Amino acid sequence: MTHARRFSCRFVSIWISCELDVALAQNSASPSDQIVPEEVVRLVFKDFEPPTVDEGFDEVLKIEHVRN
């Protein structure tokens, strides 16, 4: 980020949030060569920490998944 700040760039984090069951369903619907093991999805979901402006972002945009 330091290099880009020299050029007056803004840093925006876009966080797309969804429930675990949605992530698992979308993962299982992926082509077989792109499916992530379920235990990995669960681990990342459990350990995920939302981005914050304290990390150096100018803004954090949270987009909520909306169920159909």
C-alpha positions in Angstrom: 0.0 0.0 0.0 2.9 2.3 0.7 4.0 2.4 -2.9 0.5 3.1 -4.2 -0.1 5.9 -1.6 2.7 7.8 -3.3 0.2 8.1 -6.2 -2.7 9.2 -4.0 -4.6 6.0 -4.5 -7.5 5.2 -2.3 -7.7 1.7 -0.8 -11.2 0.2 -0.5 -11.8 -3.3 0.8 -14.9 -5.0 -0.6 -16.0 -7.7 1.7 -18.7 -10.0 0.3 -20.4 -11.7 3.3 -22.6 -14.7 3.3 -23.8 -17.4 5.7 -21.8 -20.6 6.0 -24.6 -22.7 4.5 -24.7 -20.5 1.4 -20.9 -20.8 1.0 -21.0 -24.5 1.3 -23.9 -24.8 -1.2 -22.2 -22.6 -3.7 -18.9 -24.5 -3.2 -20.6 -27.9 -3.8 -22.3 -26.5 -6.9 -18.9 -25.6 -8.4 -17.3 -27.7 -11.2 -15.6 -30.7 -9.6 -12.1 -29.4 -10.3 -12.8 -26.2 -8.4 -14.5 -27.5 -5.3 -12.7 -26.6 -2.0 -12.8 -29.3 0.6 -15.7 -28.6 3.0 -13.4 -28.7 6.1 -11.3 -25.9 4.5 -14.4 -23.7 3.9 -15.5 -24.3 7.5 -12.1 -23.4 8.8 -11.8 -20.2 6.8 -15.3 -19.2 7.8 -14.5 -19.8 11.5 -11.2 -18.0 11.4 -12.2 -15.1 9.1 -11.7 -11.6 10.6 -13.5 -8.8 8.8 -11.3 -6.1 7.2 -11.0 -2.8 9.0 -9.8 0.7 8.3 -7.1 0.1 11.0 -5.4 -2.2 8.4 -4.8 0.8 6.2 -8.0 0.8 4.1 -9.6 4.2 3.4 -13.0 2.5 3.4 -14.5 -1.0 4.0 -17.6 -1.9 2.0 -19.6 -4.9 3.2 -21.9 -6.5 0.7 -24.4 -9.0 2.2 -25.4 -12.0 0.2 -29.2 -11.9 -0.3 -31.0 -15.3 -0.5 -33.2 -15.7 -3.5 
